[in-house]
Amino acid sequence: MRKFYRLCSFQFWGIGIKIFFVCAALLIFQLISFSNQSFMNGVRLEQYMQRSGYSTMFFIAFALIMIIIAVSVYQRYFGAKSIYTLMSLPMNKTSVYLSFIIPGIIAVLMLVFTQIISVHLSHIITLSKLSRYTPMYSSTLILERIPLSEVDYMDNAVFLSFIRYDYLRMLLPLNLFDWVRSLSLLIAPIVSVVTFAFCERSRRYAGMGLVLLQAILMWQIVSNINNTSFTNAATIVCLSLSFLLTLLCVFLTYRLIKSKDVV
């Protein structure tokens, strides 16, 4: 267990600084975009976040993390070629495989935590800048600040935004369906990226095809978040296929590592 912990730590610190900068950039860009809006009474917190493109920026940061994970795998093949050392370690090959997956999961959870912090900071910004338009003349509007004590509709705004905004429910699941979707979007991309890298290095192009099919399913799920015309039944079909593909990717990559075909 201690060897496995050290191996995971070694893999994580190889990408940790890069992940930190991605998370910091996400927080900064989201808050800048959020602060540059026109604030007015009666607009919900999640509507402000939708206008600011929170989900788009999050998935861009998520894609950057997937690229960082892929690069971390390829780095094992260049320079000192540590992939040979990893394959010769006196450890169960399951531990070697998980040492690539677990740091990736931690990286994505760091991004999710950053997004939750961003939501809370956005709520603070809303309360400090919220204002309303009140008529002075028939054709003139003047911007006036509302005392925080009068902003009653913003009570529990953060809690309600996580209920009403489908994108935020993906980050903090509320029911079984949300949990299945969140776990799938957490694990499947990481497994797919690692599988793609190892299959490319070992010239197993059939496995790369599985990853491309997985990417199509992930895109279908992500692009239809907050799309009411995309039913839960369609999402369940995509999630089921994604689950099967994830199992196939895990099985294929494990066999490649166990047989040392990745070196």
C-alpha positions as CSV (number, residue, x, y, z in Angstrom):
1,M,0.0,0.0,0.0
2,R,2.8,2.4,0.8
3,K,4.4,1.7,-2.6
4,F,1.1,2.4,-4.3
5,Y,0.7,5.7,-2.4
6,R,4.2,6.8,-3.4
7,L,3.6,5.9,-7.0
8,C,0.3,7.9,-7.0
9,S,2.1,10.8,-5.3
10,F,4.8,10.7,-8.0
11,Q,2.3,10.7,-10.8
12,F,0.2,13.5,-9.2
13,W,3.0,15.9,-8.5
14,G,4.1,15.5,-12.1
15,I,0.8,17.3,-13.1
16,G,-0.1,19.1,-9.8
17,I,1.4,22.6,-10.6
18,K,-0.2,22.6,-14.1
19,I,-3.6,21.6,-12.6
20,F,-3.3,24.4,-10.0
21,F,-2.8,27.0,-12.8
22,V,-5.7,25.7,-14.7
23,C,-8.0,25.9,-11.6
24,A,-6.7,29.4,-10.8
25,A,-7.3,30.6,-14.4
26,L,-10.8,29.2,-14.3
27,L,-11.6,31.1,-11.1
28,I,-10.2,34.4,-12.4
29,F,-11.8,34.3,-15.8
30,Q,-15.2,33.3,-14.4
31,L,-15.2,36.1,-11.8
32,I,-14.1,38.7,-14.3
33,S,-16.8,37.7,-16.7
34,F,-19.4,37.6,-13.9
35,S,-18.4,41.0,-12.6
36,N,-18.7,42.7,-16.0
37,Q,-22.4,42.0,-16.2
38,S,-25.2,44.5,-15.7
39,F,-26.8,43.6,-12.4
40,M,-30.5,44.3,-11.8
41,N,-33.2,43.2,-9.4
42,G,-35.2,40.0,-10.1
43,V,-32.5,38.1,-11.9
44,R,-31.5,34.7,-10.4
45,L,-27.9,33.8,-9.5
46,E,-27.8,30.9,-11.9
47,Q,-29.1,33.2,-14.7
48,Y,-26.1,35.5,-14.1
49,M,-23.8,32.4,-14.3
50,Q,-25.4,31.2,-17.5
51,R,-24.9,34.7,-19.1
52,S,-21.2,34.6,-18.0
53,G,-20.6,31.3,-19.7
54,Y,-19.6,29.4,-16.6
55,S,-20.3,25.9,-18.0
56,T,-18.3,26.7,-21.2
57,M,-15.3,27.9,-19.3
58,F,-15.5,24.9,-17.0
59,F,-15.5,22.4,-19.9
60,I,-12.6,24.3,-21.5
61,A,-10.6,23.9,-18.3
62,F,-11.7,20.3,-18.1
63,A,-10.4,19.7,-21.6
64,L,-7.1,21.3,-20.6
65,I,-6.8,18.9,-17.7
66,M,-7.4,15.9,-20.0
67,I,-4.6,17.2,-22.2
68,I,-2.3,17.5,-19.2
69,I,-3.1,13.9,-18.2
70,A,-2.4,12.7,-21.7
71,V,0.9,14.6,-21.8
72,S,1.9,13.1,-18.4
73,V,1.5,9.6,-20.0
74,Y,3.5,10.5,-23.0
75,Q,6.3,12.0,-20.9
76,R,7.0,8.5,-19.5
77,Y,8.1,7.6,-23.0
78,F,10.6,10.4,-23.6
79,G,13.6,11.7,-21.8
80,A,14.5,9.2,-19.1
81,K,11.8,6.9,-20.4
82,S,10.4,6.1,-17.0
83,I,7.8,3.8,-18.5
84,Y,10.4,1.0,-18.4
85,T,11.0,1.6,-14.7
86,L,7.2,1.6,-14.0
87,M,6.8,-1.7,-15.9
88,S,9.7,-3.3,-14.0
89,L,8.5,-2.3,-10.5
90,P,7.7,-5.3,-8.2
91,M,4.1,-4.2,-7.9
92,N,0.7,-5.5,-9.0
93,K,0.0,-4.1,-12.5
94,T,-3.4,-3.0,-11.2
95,S,-1.6,-0.6,-8.9
96,V,0.5,0.7,-11.8
97,Y,-2.7,1.3,-13.9
98,L,-4.5,3.0,-11.0
99,S,-1.6,5.2,-10.5
100,F,-2.5,6.9,-13.8
101,I,-6.2,7.1,-13.1
102,I,-6.3,8.3,-9.4
103,P,-4.2,11.4,-9.9
104,G,-6.5,12.3,-12.8
105,I,-9.6,11.9,-10.7
106,I,-8.0,14.1,-8.0
107,A,-7.2,16.8,-10.6
108,V,-10.8,16.8,-11.8
109,L,-12.1,17.0,-8.3
110,M,-9.8,20.0,-7.7
111,L,-11.5,21.7,-10.7
112,V,-14.9,20.9,-9.4
113,F,-14.0,22.4,-6.0
114,T,-12.7,25.5,-7.7
115,Q,-16.0,25.8,-9.5
116,I,-18.0,25.6,-6.2
117,I,-15.8,28.3,-4.7
118,S,-16.5,30.4,-7.8
119,V,-20.2,30.0,-7.3
120,H,-20.0,31.2,-3.7
121,L,-17.8,34.2,-4.7
122,S,-20.2,35.0,-7.5
123,H,-23.0,35.2,-4.9
124,I,-21.0,37.6,-2.8
125,I,-20.3,39.8,-5.9
126,T,-24.0,39.8,-6.7
127,L,-25.0,41.0,-3.3
128,S,-22.4,43.7,-3.3
129,K,-23.2,45.0,-6.8
130,L,-26.9,44.3,-7.1
131,S,-28.9,47.2,-8.2
132,R,-32.3,48.1,-9.8
133,Y,-33.7,50.5,-12.3
134,T,-36.4,52.8,-11.0
135,P,-38.3,55.3,-13.3
136,M,-37.6,59.0,-12.7
137,Y,-39.3,60.3,-15.8
138,S,-41.4,58.5,-18.4
139,S,-38.4,57.8,-20.7
140,T,-35.5,57.9,-18.2
141,L,-34.1,55.2,-16.0
142,I,-31.7,55.7,-13.1
143,L,-29.5,53.0,-11.6
144,E,-30.0,52.8,-7.8
145,R,-28.3,50.5,-5.3
146,I,-30.6,48.3,-3.2
147,P,-29.7,47.8,0.5
148,L,-28.7,44.2,1.2
149,S,-31.6,43.9,3.7
150,E,-34.1,44.4,0.8
151,V,-32.7,41.7,-1.5
152,D,-35.0,39.1,-0.1
153,Y,-35.2,37.1,-3.3
154,M,-31.5,36.3,-3.0
155,D,-32.0,34.4,0.2
156,N,-30.6,30.8,-0.3
157,A,-29.6,31.8,-3.8
158,V,-26.6,29.4,-3.9
159,F,-28.6,26.5,-2.6
160,L,-31.4,27.1,-5.1
161,S,-29.0,27.6,-8.0
162,F,-27.6,24.1,-7.4
163,I,-31.1,22.8,-7.7
164,R,-32.4,24.8,-10.7
165,Y,-29.2,24.8,-12.8
166,D,-28.6,21.4,-14.4
167,Y,-24.9,22.2,-14.9
168,L,-24.4,22.8,-11.2
169,R,-26.2,19.5,-10.3
170,M,-23.6,17.8,-12.4
171,L,-21.0,19.1,-9.9
172,L,-23.1,18.4,-6.7
173,P,-25.5,15.6,-7.6
174,L,-28.9,15.6,-5.9
175,N,-30.4,12.3,-6.9
176,L,-29.4,8.9,-8.3
177,F,-29.6,10.1,-11.9
178,D,-27.3,13.0,-11.2
179,W,-24.8,10.8,-9.3
180,V,-24.6,8.3,-12.2
181,R,-24.1,11.1,-14.8
182,S,-21.5,12.9,-12.6
183,L,-19.5,9.7,-11.9
184,S,-19.5,8.9,-15.6
185,L,-18.3,12.3,-16.6
186,L,-15.6,12.1,-13.9
187,I,-14.2,8.6,-14.6
188,A,-14.9,7.9,-18.3
189,P,-12.8,10.8,-19.8
190,I,-9.8,10.0,-17.6
191,V,-9.9,6.3,-18.4
192,S,-10.4,7.1,-22.1
193,V,-7.4,9.5,-22.2
194,V,-5.1,7.0,-20.6
195,T,-6.3,4.3,-22.9
196,F,-5.8,6.4,-26.0
197,A,-2.3,7.2,-25.0
198,F,-1.3,3.6,-24.3
199,C,-3.1,2.3,-27.4
200,E,-1.3,4.8,-29.6
201,R,2.1,3.9,-28.1
202,S,1.4,0.2,-28.5
203,R,-0.2,0.7,-31.9
204,R,-3.5,-0.9,-30.9
205,Y,-5.7,1.3,-33.1
206,A,-8.9,-0.6,-32.3
207,G,-8.7,0.7,-28.8
208,M,-8.3,4.2,-30.1
209,G,-11.5,3.7,-32.0
210,L,-13.3,2.9,-28.7
211,V,-12.0,6.1,-27.2
212,L,-13.3,8.1,-30.1
213,L,-16.7,6.5,-29.7
214,Q,-16.6,7.4,-26.0
215,A,-15.8,11.0,-26.9
216,I,-18.9,11.2,-29.0
217,L,-21.1,9.9,-26.2
218,M,-19.5,12.3,-23.7
219,W,-20.1,15.2,-26.1
220,Q,-23.7,14.2,-26.5
221,I,-24.2,14.2,-22.7
222,V,-22.3,17.4,-22.1
223,S,-23.8,19.4,-25.0
224,N,-27.3,18.7,-23.8
225,I,-27.0,19.8,-20.2
226,N,-29.9,22.3,-19.6
227,N,-31.5,21.1,-22.8
228,T,-35.0,20.2,-21.8
229,S,-35.8,18.6,-25.2
230,F,-33.0,16.0,-24.5
231,T,-34.9,13.5,-22.3
232,N,-33.5,11.6,-19.3
233,A,-34.1,8.4,-21.3
234,A,-31.7,9.5,-24.0
235,T,-29.2,10.5,-21.4
236,I,-29.5,7.1,-19.7
237,V,-28.9,5.3,-23.1
238,C,-25.7,7.4,-23.6
239,L,-24.6,6.7,-20.0
240,S,-25.2,3.0,-20.4
241,L,-23.1,2.8,-23.6
242,S,-20.4,5.0,-22.0
243,F,-20.3,2.6,-19.0
244,L,-19.7,-0.4,-21.3
245,L,-17.0,1.4,-23.2
246,T,-15.3,2.4,-20.0
247,L,-15.2,-1.2,-18.9
248,L,-13.7,-2.2,-22.3
249,C,-11.1,0.6,-22.1
250,V,-10.1,-0.5,-18.5
251,F,-9.8,-4.2,-19.6
252,L,-7.8,-3.3,-22.7
253,T,-5.4,-1.0,-21.0
254,Y,-4.9,-3.4,-18.1
255,R,-4.0,-6.2,-20.5
256,L,-1.5,-3.9,-22.3
257,I,0.1,-3.0,-19.0
258,K,0.1,-6.6,-17.7
259,S,1.6,-8.0,-20.9
260,K,4.1,-5.0,-21.0
261,D,3.0,-4.2,-24.6
262,V,3.0,-0.5,-23.7
263,V,6.8,-0.4,-23.6
